[in-house]
């Protein structure tokens, strides 16, 4: 048990948190893009709410961990469990149907390091069905992070996602709490 305890406490630069439910092919594309395009030390913590485990789960290295959610309790609550289980100095949340591009993690961390006034970095993404190559989300002209990067310590201070919000709006809520804490998004 002591080896497991030491392993669980070993930090890495970045924790990638995602949730997945019955979208195995989408999750594989995300994972393949992370493996291909992430050159810094990382881990992935996956909220797994599918009816059955994915075929690949038992074949992955230990720095990719699945936390089983059955029966499903909702994205905000389950993401929070993954956030608390994450070991990285920075934590990113991504949907299981996105793919990352070269230098994504390095650029995001470099930006966060250079801008200490930023509480949450909003990661650019390409939305299907739009003309824009990349965009970020806004609500009433206020930036929030649909996909975000946050310093783990700050996420712990904020309490991560608001569990009173079952699904839509948890990213708006954490952005608002970042603003109220004197940090920008």
C-alpha positions in Angstrom: 0.0 0.0 0.0 2.9 2.4 0.6 4.0 2.1 -3.0 0.5 2.9 -4.2 0.4 5.9 -1.8 3.7 7.2 -3.2 2.5 6.7 -6.7 -0.7 8.6 -6.1 1.1 11.5 -4.6 3.7 11.9 -7.4 2.9 15.2 -9.2 3.0 15.9 -12.9 2.8 19.1 -14.8 -0.8 18.6 -16.2 -3.8 16.6 -15.2 -6.4 16.2 -18.0 -9.9 15.6 -16.8 -12.7 14.3 -19.0 -15.9 12.5 -18.7 -17.3 9.9 -21.1 -20.5 7.9 -21.5 -21.0 5.4 -24.2 -18.8 7.3 -26.7 -15.9 5.0 -26.9 -14.7 6.0 -30.4 -14.8 9.7 -29.5 -12.8 9.0 -26.3 -10.2 7.1 -28.3 -9.8 10.1 -30.7 -9.3 12.4 -27.7 -6.8 10.0 -26.1 -4.8 9.5 -29.3 -4.6 13.2 -29.9 -3.3 13.8 -26.3 -0.7 11.0 -26.6 0.4 12.4 -30.0 0.5 16.1 -29.1 1.4 16.4 -25.4 5.2 16.6 -24.8 5.1 17.5 -21.1 4.4 15.2 -18.1 0.7 14.5 -17.9 -1.9 12.2 -16.6 -5.6 11.7 -17.5 -8.4 11.1 -15.1 -11.6 9.9 -16.7 -15.1 10.0 -15.3 -16.4 6.8 -16.9 -20.2 6.7 -16.8 -20.8 4.1 -19.6 -22.9 1.1 -19.2 -19.8 -1.1 -19.5 -16.1 -0.5 -19.3 -14.3 0.4 -22.5 -12.3 -2.4 -24.0 -9.0 -0.4 -23.7 -9.3 0.5 -20.0 -7.3 -2.4 -18.7 -4.6 -2.0 -21.3 -3.6 1.6 -20.6 -0.7 2.8 -18.4 -1.3 3.8 -14.8 -1.2 7.6 -15.6 -4.5 7.2 -17.4 -7.1 6.4 -14.7 -10.8 5.6 -15.0 -13.1 6.4 -12.1 -16.3 4.5 -12.6 -19.5 6.4 -12.2 -22.4 3.9 -12.0 -25.1 4.8 -11.6 -24.4 8.2 -13.1 -24.6 11.1 -10.6 -24.1 14.0 -13.0 -21.2 15.7 -14.7 -20.5 18.4 -12.1 -20.3 16.0 -9.2 -18.2 13.4 -11.1 -15.9 16.0 -12.6 -15.2 17.2 -9.1 -14.2 13.7 -8.0 -11.8 13.6 -10.9 -10.5 17.1 -10.1 -9.8 16.0 -6.5 -8.1 12.9 -7.7 -5.8 14.8 -10.1 -2.2 15.3 -9.2 -1.0 17.9 -11.7 0.1 21.4 -10.9 -2.4 22.5 -13.7 -5.7 20.9 -14.4 -7.5 20.9 -17.8 -11.0 19.9 -18.5 -11.9 18.6 -22.0 -14.9 16.9 -23.5 -14.4 13.3 -24.7 -15.3 14.4 -28.2 -12.6 16.9 -28.7 -9.0 16.6 -30.0 -6.0 18.6 -29.1 -3.4 20.0 -31.4 0.4 20.2 -31.3 1.8 22.3 -28.4 -1.6 22.9 -26.9 -0.6 22.0 -23.3 2.8 23.8 -23.5 1.2 26.9 -24.8 -1.6 26.9 -22.3 0.8 26.4 -19.3 3.3 29.0 -20.7 0.4 31.5 -20.9 -0.8 30.8 -17.4 2.8 31.1 -16.0 3.2 34.5 -17.7 -0.2 35.8 -16.5 -0.6 35.2 -12.8 -3.7 37.4 -12.8 -5.5 34.7 -14.8 -7.5 32.3 -12.7 -8.8 30.2 -15.5 -7.4 30.0 -19.0 -10.1 29.5 -21.7 -8.8 27.1 -24.3 -9.6 27.9 -27.9 -11.6 25.2 -29.7 -13.0 24.6 -33.2 -16.7 24.3 -33.1 -18.4 22.1 -35.7 -20.7 23.9 -38.1 -19.1 27.3 -37.7 -16.9 29.4 -39.9 -14.5 30.4 -37.2 -11.4 28.3 -37.0 -11.1 28.8 -33.3 -13.2 30.5 -30.6 -13.9 30.7 -26.9 -17.3 30.9 -25.2 -18.9 34.0 -23.8 -22.1 34.6 -21.9 -23.5 38.1 -22.0 -20.1 39.3 -23.3 -18.3 37.7 -20.4 -15.6 35.1 -21.2 -15.8 31.7 -19.7 -14.0 28.4 -20.3 -15.9 25.7 -22.0 -12.6 23.9 -22.0 -10.3 25.4 -19.4 -7.0 25.3 -17.6 -6.6 26.2 -14.0 -3.9 26.0 -11.3 -4.8 23.1 -9.1 -4.4 25.2 -6.0 -6.8 27.8 -7.3 -9.3 25.1 -8.3 -9.2 23.7 -4.7 -9.7 27.2 -3.3 -12.8 27.7 -5.6 -14.2 24.3 -4.8 -14.2 23.3 -8.5 -17.6 22.9 -10.3 -20.7 23.9 -8.4 -22.5 20.6 -7.7 -25.9 22.4 -7.5 -25.6 22.8 -11.3 -26.2 19.4 -12.7 -24.7 20.0 -16.2 -25.0 23.1 -18.3 -23.6 26.2 -16.6 -20.9 24.6 -14.4 -18.2 26.3 -16.5 -20.0 29.6 -16.3 -20.2 29.2 -12.5 -16.5 28.5 -11.9 -15.6 31.5 -14.2 -17.9 33.8 -12.2 -16.2 32.6 -8.9 -12.8 33.2 -10.5 -13.8 36.8 -11.3 -15.2 37.2 -7.7 -11.9 36.0 -6.3 -10.1 38.8 -8.2 -8.8 36.7 -11.1 -9.6 37.0 -14.7 -10.6 34.4 -17.3 
